[in-house]
Amino acid sequence: MARKSKNRSRNPYIVVFWEGESEQQYFMFIKDKFHEKTNLKIHNKKGTFDIARKSVGAKGVYKDDVDYIDEIWIVFDTEVDLRPKWQENWEIIKLLRKKCKNAKVRLLMTKGCIEYFFLLHYEKTAPMISTTVDKEKLLNILADDKHCPGYKKGDRITIWKIAENYITAIKNGEWSLNRVKDELATASNEDDKTKILYFTDSTFTNVHEVLAELEQSIN
């Protein structure tokens, strides 16, 4: 993943925007794990699209870095409530691409709640996730004795313990995403694929894709 700059190699500069403290803690682990190969900047303020937009603006924290950012990751759960905001969010993506001309903007999405992605660190599963009860059930399963006892949202200790199983999450994430391959078959490019995943009712995650790339960088 290293890039060449003025005849010297540098690690990719990646900025991560996150929806909740659980995502933040997970990517803090990833930052620590891959620090020798990647300059992973976990944004210090909670938020996704609008926070990303402000961060590269005239008064933004990354205003002087826009030419050097290699990737922008926006990590969030797909919800029905988000669907009316698609066009607004896509305009922000286009703005980020315009401001950060060398950056690849990636939406790292999990259906319903991040606990589904976390559960893939232990097993292949794809339950329906459409209600608050569904999400609470997933959280309880994740916190049981077979998975990560004591898990709580935003808890560093348990989330870092989960993240240690990221290799399993890569394999199970591929399985999960492959379940929606028929829906994705209509996509003609990556942007189409992103939109389909943003709107799908199917249970899925694509967070594992960046983990697979990071893992490849150290092997």
GIVEN-V374306 format. One record per backbone hydrogen bond with DSSP energy under -1.0 kcal/mol. CO is the residue of the C=O (numbers start at 1). NH is the residue of the N-H. If there is no record, write none. Layout:
co = <CO:CO>
nh = <NH:NH>
//
This chain:
co = <3:8:10:12:13:13:14:15:16:17:18:20:21:22:23:24:25:26:27:28:29:30:34:34:38:39:41:48:49:50:51:54:55:57:60:62:65:65:70:71:72:73:74:75:76:78:79:80:82:83:85:86:87:88:89:90:91:92:93:94:95:96:100:104:106:108:109:110:111:113:114:115:116:118:119:119:131:132:133:134:135:136:137:138:139:141:142:143:144:148:152:155:156:157:158:159:160:162:163:165:166:167:168:169:170:171:172:173:174:177:178:180:181:184:189:190:191:192:193:194:195:196:204:206:208:209:210:211:212:213:215:216>
nh = <10:5:3:39:70:71:41:73:43:75:47:24:25:26:27:28:29:30:31:32:33:34:37:38:40:14:16:52:53:54:55:57:62:60:63:65:68:69:104:15:106:17:108:19:110:112:82:83:85:86:89:90:91:92:93:94:95:96:97:98:99:100:103:72:74:76:206:78:113:116:118:119:120:121:122:123:135:136:137:138:139:140:141:142:143:144:148:150:147:151:155:159:160:161:162:163:164:165:166:169:170:171:172:173:174:175:176:177:178:180:181:184:185:187:193:194:195:196:197:198:199:200:111:209:212:213:214:215:216:217:218:219>
//
